[in-house]
Amino acid sequence: MNRTEEIKSALEAAFSPQHIEVIDESEQHRGHSGYAEGGESHFRVVIRAPAFGPMNRIARHRAIHAALGPVLIGRIHALALDVSD
């Protein structure tokens, strides 16, 4: 399973989202810090889930980081989040 699939799977299990997109934006960062040949270093996640309703922006981001866990987060250089309920 690649990182894109790992991210999607972890977030689906944690939040049962109505909508989720995990976009590998690594190629747009070629030559920048953290870029890894072959990609899977820079991601954008668009996620819509009712679970985020009572959370503020910081709580949503913390919940996503917790759902992904320190091992997976440690293998990602950048993670942009677009989160709403």
C-alpha positions in Angstrom: 0.0 0.0 0.0 1.4 3.4 -0.9 1.3 6.5 1.3 -1.7 7.9 -0.6 -3.7 4.8 0.1 -2.5 4.6 3.7 -3.6 8.2 4.4 -7.0 7.6 2.7 -7.6 4.3 4.6 -6.7 5.8 8.0 -8.9 8.8 7.5 -11.9 6.7 6.3 -11.6 4.4 9.3 -11.4 7.3 11.7 -14.0 9.7 10.3 -16.3 7.9 7.9 -16.1 10.9 5.6 -18.8 11.8 3.1 -16.0 13.0 0.7 -12.3 12.5 0.7 -9.5 13.3 -1.7 -5.8 12.6 -1.1 -3.7 14.4 -3.7 0.0 13.7 -4.1 1.4 17.2 -4.9 5.1 16.1 -4.6 6.0 16.8 -8.2 5.0 20.5 -7.7 7.8 20.6 -5.1 10.6 19.2 -7.1 13.8 20.9 -6.0 12.4 22.0 -2.7 13.2 20.8 0.7 11.7 17.4 1.5 11.1 16.4 -2.1 11.7 12.7 -2.6 12.3 11.1 -6.0 9.2 9.1 -6.8 6.8 11.4 -5.0 4.7 10.7 -1.9 6.3 13.5 0.2 3.8 16.4 -0.2 0.1 15.8 0.1 -3.2 17.7 0.1 -6.2 16.2 1.8 -9.8 17.4 1.2 -12.1 15.8 3.6 -15.8 16.4 4.6 -17.1 14.5 7.6 -19.9 15.2 10.2 -17.4 14.3 12.9 -15.6 17.6 12.3 -18.8 19.7 13.0 -18.1 20.5 16.7 -14.4 21.0 16.2 -12.5 24.2 15.5 -9.8 24.3 12.9 -7.0 23.4 15.2 -8.9 20.5 16.7 -9.7 19.2 13.2 -6.0 19.2 12.3 -5.0 17.6 15.5 -7.6 14.9 15.0 -6.3 14.2 11.5 -2.7 14.0 12.7 -3.8 11.6 15.5 -5.7 9.4 13.1 -2.7 9.2 10.8 -0.4 8.4 13.7 3.3 9.4 14.3 4.8 6.7 12.0 2.8 7.8 8.9 3.2 11.5 9.7 6.9 11.0 10.1 7.1 9.7 6.5 5.3 12.8 5.0 7.2 16.1 4.5 4.1 18.3 4.0 0.4 17.8 4.6 -2.1 20.5 3.5 -5.6 20.1 4.9 -9.0 21.3 3.7 -11.3 20.1 6.4 -15.0 20.7 7.0 -18.2 19.0 8.3 
